[in-house]
Amino acid sequence: MDFTNPLVYGVPCFLGFIALELSYSKVFDDKQLYKWKDFTSSLLLGIGSAILGALIKTVSIILVFNFAYDIFNPEIDGVRTNIMGWQSFGYAWYVWIICMLLDDFTYYWFHRQNHMVRFLWAAHIVHHSSENFNLGTAVRNGWFTIFYKPFFYVWIVIIGFPPEMLVVCLGIEALWQFQLHTKYIKNLGFLETFVNTHTMHQVHHARNIEYMDKNHGGFLNIFDRMFGTWKELDENINIEYGVSTPPNSYSLYVILTHEYQNIWQDMKKSNNLYYKFMYAFGPPGWSHDGSTLTIKQIRKQLTKENKKRLTSISAVPGE
């Protein structure tokens, strides 16, 4: 059964909503929400990602998803049967729901690892590198994630879900992710308890220490809550968007490659092979000499400092 990827219809909508938000912000609200050079970089990165996606992602899906599906779900007497013995899944409505949930679960871990493994972060940092949070930033996608993303999702077709079903679910997920990148939609009330919303995604794009590496979810925030990465927006915190090691450039080449260059420079700091490995595949901020710290290390250090400060205050005799 053939399906059309929802992104085919989504791209024109993306451009329309970006134009709407940009016009509204310039005329009625925040003239600094969109900065022209930054927006141009985001738009060009998005166009490049779409072109590469059409060329490479299609091939990767054919090679990875269809190959894995055929290997692990061969036809036996005309019926697709998983090598574990069950009949491969069809297109019933509840199968679609299950596939969407599995897609969302996988998206959480794919997204989280993009923040936890520095070599993956070097590709994903492109999306976070803008200091503006708007729908233009939503299309500011790295070009190299395309090469490894299918390998995170291939297990879903291996257990028997049709490749075209997974592709549609991936497209729906991408549509939801796009519209999260706006500040004009506020608290959604009851939905905030289980849905990944716009305020939660503002937290995700912030570079404030309290917010970094939080809210990796796609549709749902359930997995963030389950695995300790959920964080609610605090209206008392002034959000700063972007990353701690920005490209400081509007050049597409610099934006796409600056973190790989940083990795290479860090790897040259030591001849120890383990250290070299950790600089490439450890968490961002890791260093062998403590010259830079991971987010977990920074938070632990701040916690210790706060405890010391509170202890010293309580130790002062009352007047």
PASEBA-1860 file (N, C-alpha, C; in nm, 3 decimals):
! residues 319
1> MDFTNPLV> 0.085/-0.119/0.000/0.000/0.000/0.000/0.089/0.124/0.000 ~ 0.057/0.219/-0.087/0.138/0.340/-0.098/0.070/0.458/-0.029 ~ 0.153/0.540/0.038/0.103/0.660/0.104/0.192/0.778/0.066 ~ 0.136/0.897/0.071/0.212/1.018/0.045/0.265/1.073/0.176 ~ 0.393/1.105/0.177/0.453/1.165/0.297/0.384/1.298/0.327 ~ 0.332/1.317/0.448/0.262/1.441/0.482/0.345/1.567/0.460 ~ 0.478/1.555/0.460/0.563/1.672/0.441/0.549/1.732/0.301 ~ 0.501/1.651/0.206/0.476/1.704/0.071/0.375/1.820/0.078
9> YGVPCFLG> 0.275/1.803/0.164/0.176/1.909/0.182/0.219/2.010/0.289 ~ 0.308/1.965/0.377/0.349/2.049/0.488/0.438/2.165/0.449 ~ 0.526/2.144/0.351/0.624/2.249/0.315/0.557/2.380/0.274 ~ 0.456/2.380/0.186/0.389/2.507/0.154/0.326/2.571/0.278 ~ 0.272/2.488/0.368/0.214/2.541/0.492/0.323/2.603/0.580 ~ 0.439/2.539/0.585/0.552/2.594/0.661/0.581/2.736/0.616 ~ 0.595/2.753/0.487/0.631/2.884/0.432/0.521/2.986/0.460 ~ 0.396/2.943/0.450/0.284/3.034/0.476/0.279/3.079/0.620
17> FIALELSY> 0.297/2.987/0.714/0.294/3.022/0.857/0.415/3.107/0.896 ~ 0.531/3.079/0.835/0.648/3.163/0.861/0.622/3.306/0.817 ~ 0.566/3.321/0.697/0.535/3.455/0.645/0.434/3.526/0.734 ~ 0.336/3.451/0.785/0.234/3.510/0.872/0.295/3.557/1.004 ~ 0.377/3.471/1.067/0.439/3.508/1.194/0.536/3.624/1.176 ~ 0.614/3.619/1.069/0.711/3.726/1.043/0.639/3.860/1.025 ~ 0.533/3.860/0.945/0.459/3.984/0.919/0.395/4.039/1.046 ~ 0.333/3.949/1.123/0.268/3.993/1.247/0.369/4.051/1.344
25> SKVFDDKQ> 0.484/3.984/1.358/0.584/4.031/1.455/0.641/4.165/1.413 ~ 0.664/4.186/1.286/0.723/4.311/1.239/0.626/4.428/1.248 ~ 0.499/4.399/1.226/0.399/4.507/1.222/0.338/4.535/1.359 ~ 0.308/4.431/1.435/0.230/4.450/1.557/0.303/4.419/1.688 ~ 0.410/4.342/1.683/0.464/4.292/1.809/0.613/4.316/1.823 ~ 0.693/4.211/1.811/0.836/4.216/1.839/0.916/4.224/1.710 ~ 0.968/4.341/1.678/1.042/4.359/1.553/1.174/4.282/1.552 ~ 1.220/4.236/1.672/1.346/4.161/1.681/1.325/4.010/1.679
33> LYKWKDFT> 1.200/3.967/1.667/1.174/3.823/1.667/1.243/3.756/1.547 ~ 1.240/3.825/1.434/1.310/3.779/1.315/1.420/3.878/1.281 ~ 1.543/3.828/1.270/1.655/3.909/1.223/1.693/3.858/1.085 ~ 1.701/3.950/0.990/1.703/3.911/0.851/1.817/3.817/0.814 ~ 1.939/3.845/0.860/2.052/3.758/0.824/2.036/3.620/0.885 ~ 1.992/3.618/1.011/1.970/3.491/1.078/1.859/3.413/1.009 ~ 1.751/3.480/0.974/1.638/3.415/0.908/1.679/3.363/0.770 ~ 1.760/3.439/0.698/1.807/3.395/0.567/1.888/3.267/0.579
41> SSLLLGIG> 1.977/3.262/0.681/2.055/3.141/0.704/1.964/3.022/0.734 ~ 1.864/3.045/0.820/1.771/2.938/0.857/1.696/2.887/0.734 ~ 1.651/2.981/0.651/1.573/2.944/0.533/1.658/2.865/0.433 ~ 1.782/2.909/0.412/1.870/2.838/0.320/1.906/2.699/0.373 ~ 1.927/2.690/0.505/1.954/2.559/0.565/1.833/2.467/0.547 ~ 1.714/2.524/0.563/1.592/2.445/0.545/1.575/2.398/0.402 ~ 1.605/2.485/0.306/1.594/2.449/0.165/1.694/2.338/0.132 ~ 1.817/2.356/0.182/1.918/2.253/0.159/1.880/2.120/0.220
49> SAILGALI> 1.823/2.125/0.340/1.780/2.003/0.408/1.669/1.935/0.329 ~ 1.577/2.015/0.273/1.467/1.958/0.195/1.518/1.891/0.068 ~ 1.615/1.956/0.002/1.671/1.898/-0.122/1.746/1.769/-0.091 ~ 1.832/1.776/0.012/1.906/1.655/0.051/1.813/1.546/0.098 ~ 1.708/1.589/0.170/1.610/1.492/0.218/1.544/1.417/0.104 ~ 1.508/1.493/-0.002/1.443/1.433/-0.117/1.537/1.335/-0.188 ~ 1.666/1.368/-0.189/1.763/1.283/-0.260/1.812/1.167/-0.175 ~ 1.854/1.201/-0.051/1.922/1.102/0.033/1.825/1.025/0.120
57> KTVSIILV> 1.729/1.098/0.182/1.638/1.030/0.274/1.556/0.924/0.202 ~ 1.514/0.955/0.079/1.435/0.856/0.003/1.518/0.731/-0.022 ~ 1.643/0.753/-0.061/1.732/0.638/-0.087/1.758/0.560/0.042 ~ 1.782/0.635/0.152/1.812/0.568/0.279/1.694/0.487/0.327 ~ 1.574/0.539/0.304/1.454/0.465/0.345/1.439/0.339/0.263 ~ 1.466/0.350/0.133/1.458/0.232/0.047/1.562/0.129/0.089 ~ 1.684/0.177/0.113/1.793/0.086/0.146/1.780/0.029/0.287 ~ 1.745/0.115/0.382/1.744/0.073/0.522/1.610/0.011/0.561
65> FNFAYDIF> 1.502/0.088/0.548/1.371/0.040/0.593/1.322/-0.080/0.511 ~ 1.321/-0.065/0.380/1.269/-0.173/0.296/1.357/-0.298/0.303 ~ 1.488/-0.278/0.306/1.579/-0.393/0.316/1.557/-0.468/0.447 ~ 1.550/-0.392/0.557/1.530/-0.456/0.688/1.394/-0.525/0.695 ~ 1.293/-0.459/0.637/1.158/-0.517/0.639/1.156/-0.649/0.562 ~ 1.220/-0.652/0.446/1.222/-0.774/0.364/1.300/-0.886/0.432 ~ 1.408/-0.851/0.498/1.491/-0.952/0.563/1.420/-1.014/0.683 ~ 1.360/-0.928/0.766/1.300/-0.976/0.891/1.152/-1.010/0.879
73> NPEIDGVR> 1.092/-0.978/0.763/0.950/-1.008/0.742/0.929/-1.066/0.602 ~ 0.986/-1.181/0.577/0.974/-1.241/0.443/0.831/-1.288/0.415 ~ 0.801/-1.298/0.288/0.671/-1.351/0.248/0.674/-1.504/0.255 ~ 0.580/-1.560/0.329/0.565/-1.706/0.339/0.424/-1.741/0.294 ~ 0.415/-1.811/0.183/0.285/-1.844/0.123/0.202/-1.718/0.098 ~ 0.272/-1.611/0.054/0.203/-1.487/0.020/0.169/-1.398/0.138 ~ 0.213/-1.437/0.258/0.182/-1.360/0.378/0.312/-1.312/0.443 ~ 0.321/-1.183/0.469/0.437/-1.129/0.538/0.440/-1.185/0.681
81> TNIMGWQS> 0.549/-1.252/0.716/0.560/-1.315/0.847/0.693/-1.278/0.910 ~ 0.688/-1.227/1.032/0.810/-1.191/1.101/0.890/-1.316/1.135 ~ 1.022/-1.305/1.134/1.106/-1.422/1.161/1.086/-1.477/1.302 ~ 1.024/-1.396/1.390/0.995/-1.444/1.526/0.868/-1.526/1.530 ~ 0.794/-1.529/1.417/0.680/-1.619/1.409/0.544/-1.554/1.395 ~ 0.533/-1.423/1.422/0.402/-1.361/1.410/0.383/-1.299/1.272 ~ 0.256/-1.281/1.235/0.226/-1.218/1.107/0.258/-1.070/1.116 ~ 0.326/-1.017/1.015/0.360/-0.875/1.013/0.233/-0.792/1.016
89> FGYAWYVW> 0.245/-0.671/1.066/0.127/-0.589/1.094/0.068/-0.528/0.967 ~ -0.063/-0.514/0.968/-0.134/-0.454/0.855/-0.161/-0.307/0.877 ~ -0.277/-0.262/0.828/-0.306/-0.118/0.830/-0.432/-0.084/0.909 ~ -0.463/-0.166/1.007/-0.578/-0.136/1.094/-0.552/-0.006/1.170 ~ -0.659/0.061/1.211/-0.644/0.192/1.275/-0.561/0.184/1.402 ~ -0.577/0.074/1.479/-0.503/0.064/1.605/-0.355/0.036/1.580 ~ -0.322/-0.024/1.465/-0.182/-0.045/1.429/-0.115/0.089/1.401 ~ -0.190/0.180/1.335/-0.139/0.315/1.311/-0.108/0.386/1.443
97> IICMLLDD> -0.196/0.373/1.540/-0.175/0.437/1.670/-0.052/0.381/1.739 ~ -0.038/0.248/1.735/0.078/0.185/1.798/0.207/0.230/1.729 ~ 0.203/0.235/1.596/0.321/0.278/1.521/0.356/0.422/1.555 ~ 0.256/0.507/1.572/0.280/0.647/1.607/0.343/0.659/1.745 ~ 0.298/0.575/1.839/0.354/0.576/1.974/0.500/0.527/1.973 ~ 0.526/0.422/1.894/0.663/0.372/1.884/0.753/0.474/1.817 ~ 0.699/0.543/1.717/0.773/0.651/1.651/0.807/0.761/1.751 ~ 0.710/0.796/1.836/0.731/0.903/1.933/0.834/0.863/2.039
105> FTYYWFHR> 0.827/0.737/2.082/0.924/0.684/2.178/1.065/0.688/2.118 ~ 1.075/0.648/1.991/1.205/0.648/1.924/1.255/0.790/1.902 ~ 1.163/0.879/1.868/1.203/1.019/1.849/1.264/1.074/1.978 ~ 1.206/1.042/2.092/1.260/1.091/2.219/1.405/1.049/2.235 ~ 1.434/0.921/2.213/1.570/0.872/2.234/1.666/0.920/2.125 ~ 1.617/0.928/2.002/1.697/0.985/1.893/1.734/1.130/1.926 ~ 1.636/1.207/1.967/1.657/1.348/1.999/1.747/1.363/2.122 ~ 1.724/1.281/2.221/1.805/1.290/2.343/1.951/1.256/2.314
113> QNHMVRFL> 1.975/1.152/2.234/2.113/1.116/2.202/2.182/1.223/2.118 ~ 2.105/1.298/2.041/2.162/1.411/1.967/2.215/1.518/2.061 ~ 2.167/1.519/2.184/2.216/1.615/2.284/2.321/1.553/2.376 ~ 2.326/1.421/2.384/2.415/1.352/2.478/2.546/1.304/2.415 ~ 2.546/1.280/2.285/2.666/1.231/2.215/2.720/1.345/2.130 ~ 2.841/1.387/2.158/2.889/1.510/2.096/2.896/1.502/1.943 ~ 2.934/1.387/1.888/2.943/1.376/1.743/2.805/1.393/1.679 ~ 2.701/1.343/1.746/2.564/1.364/1.698/2.521/1.509/1.723
121> WAAHIVHH> 2.563/1.563/1.836/2.532/1.703/1.868/2.590/1.796/1.762 ~ 2.706/1.761/1.706/2.768/1.845/1.604/2.678/1.860/1.482 ~ 2.595/1.759/1.455/2.498/1.769/1.346/2.372/1.842/1.391 ~ 2.329/1.814/1.513/2.203/1.870/1.563/2.216/2.015/1.609 ~ 2.337/2.058/1.644/2.358/2.193/1.696/2.311/2.299/1.597 ~ 2.311/2.263/1.469/2.266/2.356/1.365/2.126/2.407/1.398 ~ 2.039/2.317/1.440/1.901/2.354/1.469/1.891/2.448/1.589 ~ 1.985/2.437/1.681/1.981/2.518/1.803/2.067/2.644/1.795
129> SSENFNLG> 2.136/2.663/1.685/2.239/2.767/1.680/2.185/2.909/1.666 ~ 2.058/2.924/1.634/2.000/3.059/1.626/1.966/3.111/1.765 ~ 1.984/3.241/1.783/1.946/3.305/1.909/1.803/3.356/1.905 ~ 1.732/3.321/1.798/1.592/3.358/1.784/1.506/3.232/1.789 ~ 1.389/3.244/1.851/1.297/3.131/1.857/1.172/3.170/1.779 ~ 1.160/3.114/1.659/1.047/3.145/1.573/1.028/3.032/1.473 ~ 0.926/3.042/1.391/0.898/2.936/1.295/1.007/2.924/1.189 ~ 1.083/3.032/1.169/1.198/3.023/1.079/1.303/2.930/1.135
137> TAVRNGWF> 1.322/2.934/1.266/1.418/2.845/1.331/1.377/2.698/1.315 ~ 1.247/2.674/1.302/1.197/2.536/1.289/1.253/2.466/1.166 ~ 1.281/2.543/1.058/1.333/2.480/0.936/1.486/2.487/0.930 ~ 1.549/2.537/1.036/1.695/2.546/1.042/1.751/2.409/1.081 ~ 1.755/2.320/0.987/1.792/2.182/1.015/1.932/2.148/0.965 ~ 2.003/2.068/1.044/2.133/2.019/1.000/2.119/1.922/0.885 ~ 2.220/1.914/0.803/2.214/1.829/0.685/2.268/1.689/0.710 ~ 2.337/1.667/0.820/2.405/1.538/0.839/2.323/1.439/0.921
145> TIFYKPFF> 2.219/1.487/0.990/2.134/1.393/1.066/2.062/1.295/0.973 ~ 2.044/1.338/0.849/1.974/1.254/0.751/2.044/1.119/0.735 ~ 2.177/1.118/0.752/2.254/0.997/0.724/2.239/0.891/0.833 ~ 2.212/0.933/0.957/2.205/0.832/1.064/2.067/0.817/1.127 ~ 1.976/0.908/1.101/1.844/0.902/1.163/1.771/0.771/1.135 ~ 1.772/0.720/1.010/1.697/0.595/0.984/1.738/0.478/1.072 ~ 1.864/0.475/1.117/1.911/0.361/1.196/1.852/0.359/1.337 ~ 1.805/0.474/1.384/1.736/0.478/1.513/1.596/0.417/1.501
153> YVWIVIIG> 1.536/0.429/1.382/1.396/0.390/1.364/1.378/0.253/1.301 ~ 1.486/0.194/1.248/1.472/0.072/1.169/1.414/-0.044/1.249 ~ 1.429/-0.042/1.382/1.376/-0.152/1.464/1.225/-0.165/1.450 ~ 1.159/-0.053/1.418/1.012/-0.056/1.408/0.968/-0.139/1.288 ~ 1.039/-0.129/1.176/1.004/-0.213/1.061/1.056/-0.355/1.080 ~ 1.163/-0.371/1.155/1.215/-0.505/1.181/1.113/-0.591/1.254 ~ 1.037/-0.530/1.347/0.938/-0.610/1.422/0.807/-0.626/1.347 ~ 0.796/-0.561/1.226/0.680/-0.594/1.143/0.591/-0.481/1.097
161> FPPEMLVV> 0.624/-0.356/1.129/0.542/-0.245/1.081/0.586/-0.208/0.939 ~ 0.493/-0.187/0.847/0.529/-0.156/0.708/0.612/-0.027/0.699 ~ 0.715/-0.024/0.616/0.799/0.094/0.602/0.722/0.221/0.567 ~ 0.623/0.209/0.477/0.548/0.328/0.436/0.465/0.384/0.552 ~ 0.421/0.298/0.643/0.348/0.344/0.761/0.440/0.427/0.851 ~ 0.561/0.377/0.870/0.658/0.449/0.952/0.693/0.583/0.890 ~ 0.708/0.587/0.758/0.741/0.713/0.689/0.632/0.817/0.711 ~ 0.506/0.774/0.705/0.395/0.866/0.729/0.399/0.917/0.873
169> CLGIEALW> 0.426/0.827/0.967/0.434/0.868/1.108/0.549/0.967/1.130 ~ 0.661/0.945/1.064/0.773/1.038/1.073/0.734/1.175/1.018 ~ 0.657/1.176/0.910/0.612/1.301/0.851/0.518/1.377/0.943 ~ 0.426/1.304/1.007/0.332/1.368/1.101/0.409/1.426/1.219 ~ 0.508/1.353/1.268/0.592/1.401/1.379/0.662/1.531/1.340 ~ 0.714/1.536/1.217/0.784/1.656/1.171/0.689/1.775/1.162 ~ 0.565/1.752/1.121/0.466/1.861/1.115/0.440/1.917/1.254 ~ 0.427/1.828/1.353/0.404/1.874/1.489/0.523/1.952/1.542
177> QFQLHTKY> 0.642/1.902/1.514/0.763/1.968/1.561/0.776/2.109/1.503 ~ 0.739/2.126/1.379/0.749/2.258/1.316/0.671/2.363/1.393 ~ 0.543/2.334/1.420/0.457/2.436/1.478/0.487/2.464/1.626 ~ 0.573/2.383/1.687/0.611/2.409/1.826/0.701/2.532/1.840 ~ 0.760/2.577/1.730/0.861/2.684/1.736/0.798/2.823/1.727 ~ 0.702/2.849/1.812/0.645/2.984/1.818/0.614/3.022/1.962 ~ 0.633/3.149/1.993/0.603/3.200/2.127/0.460/3.251/2.137 ~ 0.388/3.252/2.024/0.255/3.312/2.024/0.146/3.218/2.072
185> IKNLGFLE> 0.177/3.090/2.091/0.081/2.997/2.150/0.124/2.971/2.293 ~ 0.039/3.006/2.385/0.073/2.999/2.528/0.029/2.867/2.588 ~ 0.013/2.866/2.719/-0.021/2.745/2.793/-0.149/2.681/2.739 ~ -0.146/2.550/2.716/-0.260/2.478/2.660/-0.342/2.404/2.764 ~ -0.325/2.442/2.890/-0.409/2.387/2.996/-0.389/2.239/3.020 ~ -0.498/2.164/3.014/-0.495/2.021/3.045/-0.398/1.945/2.955 ~ -0.384/1.989/2.829/-0.296/1.919/2.735/-0.150/1.921/2.780 ~ -0.116/2.020/2.863/0.023/2.031/2.910/0.065/1.910/2.995
193> TFVNTHTM> -0.033/1.836/3.045/0.001/1.723/3.132/0.061/1.605/3.055 ~ 0.032/1.595/2.925/0.085/1.480/2.851/0.136/1.514/2.711 ~ 0.106/1.634/2.660/0.149/1.672/2.526/0.273/1.760/2.534 ~ 0.365/1.743/2.441/0.481/1.831/2.429/0.435/1.960/2.361 ~ 0.435/2.070/2.434/0.373/2.194/2.387/0.477/2.301/2.355 ~ 0.427/2.416/2.312/0.511/2.527/2.268/0.596/2.584/2.381 ~ 0.538/2.593/2.501/0.616/2.644/2.614/0.727/2.547/2.651 ~ 0.699/2.418/2.639/0.801/2.318/2.670/0.914/2.322/2.567
201> HQVHHARN> 0.880/2.354/2.443/0.984/2.359/2.340/1.067/2.487/2.352 ~ 1.008/2.591/2.407/1.088/2.710/2.438/1.198/2.673/2.538 ~ 1.161/2.593/2.637/1.258/2.545/2.736/1.369/2.467/2.665 ~ 1.330/2.382/2.572/1.427/2.297/2.503/1.529/2.380/2.426 ~ 1.488/2.492/2.370/1.578/2.575/2.289/1.657/2.677/2.370 ~ 1.633/2.681/2.500/1.702/2.778/2.585/1.843/2.731/2.618 ~ 1.932/2.828/2.638/2.068/2.793/2.681/2.091/2.825/2.828 ~ 1.984/2.860/2.899/1.993/2.876/3.044/2.029/2.741/3.107
209> IEYMDKNH> 2.116/2.742/3.205/2.160/2.617/3.268/2.043/2.535/3.320 ~ 1.940/2.604/3.373/1.823/2.534/3.429/1.748/2.455/3.321 ~ 1.760/2.499/3.197/1.678/2.445/3.090/1.752/2.352/2.993 ~ 1.883/2.356/2.989/1.955/2.282/2.886/1.935/2.131/2.899 ~ 1.923/2.066/2.783/1.904/1.921/2.774/1.774/1.875/2.839 ~ 1.670/1.954/2.823/1.538/1.918/2.874/1.438/1.913/2.758 ~ 1.328/1.837/2.781/1.213/1.832/2.691/1.251/1.787/2.549 ~ 1.289/1.661/2.538/1.329/1.604/2.410/1.212/1.541/2.334
217> GGFLNIFD> 1.093/1.544/2.390/0.980/1.471/2.334/0.933/1.522/2.199 ~ 0.855/1.438/2.130/0.795/1.474/2.003/0.653/1.522/2.024 ~ 0.554/1.431/2.012/0.415/1.464/2.042/0.390/1.474/2.192 ~ 0.447/1.380/2.263/0.415/1.363/2.405/0.530/1.406/2.494 ~ 0.496/1.446/2.616/0.602/1.474/2.715/0.616/1.360/2.816 ~ 0.542/1.252/2.792/0.541/1.139/2.885/0.680/1.080/2.903 ~ 0.755/1.067/2.794/0.887/1.004/2.803/0.986/1.095/2.876 ~ 0.972/1.226/2.858/1.054/1.319/2.936/1.024/1.304/3.084
225> RMFGTWKE> 0.898/1.291/3.117/0.859/1.276/3.258/0.910/1.142/3.314 ~ 0.903/1.037/3.232/0.945/0.904/3.277/1.096/0.897/3.300 ~ 1.173/0.963/3.211/1.318/0.946/3.213/1.393/1.068/3.265 ~ 1.321/1.158/3.334/1.385/1.264/3.410/1.437/1.382/3.331 ~ 1.381/1.408/3.212/1.429/1.522/3.134/1.321/1.628/3.111 ~ 1.212/1.618/3.185/1.104/1.716/3.167/1.128/1.840/3.252 ~ 1.096/1.956/3.195/1.110/2.082/3.268/1.001/2.178/3.223 ~ 0.931/2.232/3.320/0.824/2.328/3.291/0.882/2.467/3.272
233> LDENINIE> 0.818/2.547/3.188/0.860/2.685/3.168/0.836/2.766/3.294 ~ 0.938/2.839/3.338/0.928/2.927/3.453/0.923/3.070/3.402 ~ 0.810/3.136/3.422/0.791/3.272/3.372/0.887/3.371/3.435 ~ 0.949/3.335/3.547/1.042/3.425/3.616/1.184/3.418/3.560 ~ 1.208/3.322/3.472/1.340/3.309/3.411/1.339/3.376/3.273 ~ 1.432/3.465/3.253/1.445/3.532/3.123/1.520/3.438/3.028 ~ 1.450/3.385/2.931/1.509/3.285/2.842/1.612/3.348/2.748 ~ 1.726/3.279/2.736/1.825/3.311/2.634/1.833/3.193/2.539
241> YGVSTPPN> 1.806/3.218/2.412/1.805/3.110/2.314/1.942/3.094/2.249 ~ 1.967/2.975/2.198/2.093/2.948/2.130/2.173/2.841/2.200 ~ 2.305/2.842/2.177/2.394/2.740/2.232/2.513/2.806/2.300 ~ 2.582/2.729/2.384/2.695/2.783/2.457/2.819/2.798/2.370 ~ 2.824/2.725/2.258/2.935/2.741/2.162/2.877/2.777/2.026 ~ 2.832/2.902/2.008/2.766/2.942/1.884/2.863/2.952/1.767 ~ 2.812/2.942/1.645/2.899/2.955/1.527/2.949/3.097/1.505 ~ 2.874/3.196/1.558/2.911/3.338/1.540/2.930/3.372/1.393
249> SYSLYVIL> 2.842/3.320/1.311/2.852/3.343/1.167/2.717/3.313/1.103 ~ 2.694/3.379/0.990/2.574/3.349/0.911/2.607/3.259/0.792 ~ 2.734/3.221/0.780/2.778/3.134/0.671/2.723/2.993/0.691 ~ 2.663/2.938/0.589/2.608/2.802/0.599/2.718/2.702/0.631 ~ 2.833/2.719/0.569/2.944/2.626/0.593/2.985/2.628/0.739 ~ 2.999/2.747/0.796/3.041/2.757/0.937/2.935/2.700/1.029 ~ 2.808/2.733/1.002/2.699/2.683/1.087/2.694/2.531/1.086 ~ 2.714/2.472/0.968/2.704/2.327/0.954/2.825/2.252/1.010
257> THEYQNIW> 2.942/2.317/1.014/3.064/2.242/1.046/3.137/2.290/1.171 ~ 3.095/2.400/1.235/3.178/2.459/1.340/3.201/2.363/1.459 ~ 3.101/2.283/1.493/3.119/2.195/1.607/3.210/2.076/1.573 ~ 3.208/2.032/1.449/3.303/1.929/1.408/3.446/1.982/1.420 ~ 3.465/2.107/1.384/3.597/2.169/1.397/3.638/2.179/1.543 ~ 3.542/2.212/1.629/3.570/2.218/1.773/3.610/2.081/1.827 ~ 3.542/1.977/1.781/3.576/1.840/1.823/3.719/1.807/1.783 ~ 3.755/1.839/1.660/3.888/1.810/1.610/3.995/1.882/1.693
265> QDMKKSNN> 3.970/2.008/1.724/4.064/2.084/1.805/4.079/2.024/1.944 ~ 3.968/1.979/2.002/3.973/1.918/2.135/4.045/1.784/2.133 ~ 4.026/1.708/2.028/4.091/1.577/2.019/4.243/1.591/2.013 ~ 4.291/1.703/1.964/4.435/1.725/1.954/4.498/1.766/2.086 ~ 4.415/1.786/2.191/4.468/1.827/2.320/4.544/1.717/2.392 ~ 4.518/1.593/2.354/4.581/1.481/2.425/4.609/1.367/2.328 ~ 4.714/1.290/2.356/4.746/1.172/2.276/4.676/1.046/2.327 ~ 4.609/1.058/2.441/4.538/0.944/2.501/4.418/0.908/2.413
273> LYYKFMYA> 4.412/0.785/2.366/4.305/0.744/2.274/4.168/0.748/2.339 ~ 4.162/0.716/2.468/4.033/0.721/2.537/3.983/0.865/2.543 ~ 4.074/0.958/2.572/4.035/1.099/2.576/3.987/1.145/2.439 ~ 4.056/1.103/2.335/4.015/1.140/2.199/3.875/1.088/2.170 ~ 3.852/0.963/2.210/3.719/0.902/2.189/3.612/0.982/2.264 ~ 3.639/1.019/2.388/3.541/1.091/2.469/3.513/1.231/2.415 ~ 3.615/1.296/2.360/3.593/1.427/2.300/3.497/1.418/2.181 ~ 3.500/1.305/2.112/3.413/1.287/1.995/3.277/1.229/2.032
281> FGPPGWSH> 3.275/1.132/2.126/3.152/1.058/2.151/3.100/1.068/2.295 ~ 3.171/1.141/2.379/3.121/1.169/2.512/3.018/1.280/2.508 ~ 2.965/1.321/2.622/2.868/1.431/2.623/2.934/1.564/2.590 ~ 2.863/1.655/2.526/2.919/1.788/2.499/2.967/1.854/2.628 ~ 3.085/1.916/2.621/3.141/1.981/2.738/3.241/1.897/2.813 ~ 3.246/1.764/2.783/3.340/1.677/2.854/3.484/1.718/2.822 ~ 3.569/1.715/2.922/3.712/1.739/2.899/3.793/1.653/2.995 ~ 3.913/1.619/2.955/3.997/1.530/3.037/4.062/1.605/3.153
289> DGSTLTIK> 4.066/1.738/3.144/4.134/1.817/3.246/4.041/1.911/3.322 ~ 3.909/1.900/3.297/3.815/1.985/3.368/3.810/2.128/3.316 ~ 3.873/2.154/3.202/3.873/2.290/3.147/3.734/2.329/3.096 ~ 3.658/2.231/3.055/3.517/2.251/3.021/3.436/2.142/3.090 ~ 3.309/2.172/3.115/3.224/2.080/3.191/3.098/2.045/3.113 ~ 3.044/1.927/3.141/2.914/1.889/3.086/2.804/1.961/3.165 ~ 2.683/1.958/3.112/2.571/2.022/3.182/2.548/1.957/3.318 ~ 2.558/1.824/3.325/2.542/1.755/3.454/2.648/1.800/3.554
297> QIRKQLTK> 2.772/1.814/3.509/2.880/1.858/3.598/2.859/2.001/3.645 ~ 2.812/2.086/3.554/2.786/2.226/3.592/2.675/2.233/3.696 ~ 2.568/2.156/3.674/2.456/2.157/3.770/2.500/2.102/3.905 ~ 2.580/1.997/3.904/2.630/1.941/4.030/2.718/2.041/4.103 ~ 2.800/2.113/4.028/2.887/2.214/4.088/2.805/2.327/4.148 ~ 2.702/2.371/4.076/2.616/2.479/4.126/2.540/2.435/4.252 ~ 2.498/2.307/4.254/2.429/2.255/4.371/2.520/2.257/4.493 ~ 2.645/2.216/4.476/2.741/2.218/4.586/2.766/2.360/4.635
305> ENKKRLTS> 2.781/2.452/4.540/2.805/2.592/4.578/2.687/2.651/4.653 ~ 2.566/2.616/4.609/2.446/2.666/4.678/2.436/2.609/4.820 ~ 2.471/2.480/4.835/2.468/2.418/4.968/2.569/2.483/5.061 ~ 2.689/2.511/5.008/2.791/2.578/5.088/2.745/2.718/5.129 ~ 2.683/2.786/5.035/2.636/2.923/5.063/2.528/2.921/5.170 ~ 2.434/2.827/5.158/2.327/2.817/5.257/2.382/2.777/5.394 ~ 2.482/2.688/5.392/2.544/2.646/5.520/2.614/2.763/5.587 ~ 2.685/2.842/5.507/2.757/2.956/5.565/2.661/3.062/5.618
313> ISAVPGE> 2.544/3.078/5.549/2.445/3.175/5.596/2.382/3.128/5.727 ~ 2.352/2.998/5.735/2.289/2.946/5.858/2.386/2.943/5.975 ~ 2.517/2.943/5.943/2.617/2.940/6.050/2.641/3.076/6.113 ~ 2.595/3.183/6.046/2.613/3.318/6.100/2.518/3.336/6.219 ~ 2.569/3.372/6.336/2.482/3.392/6.454/2.380/3.503/6.431 ~ 2.259/3.481/6.479/2.155/3.583/6.468/2.184/3.702/6.555 ~ 2.141/3.818/6.511/2.164/3.940/6.589/2.051/3.962/6.687
END
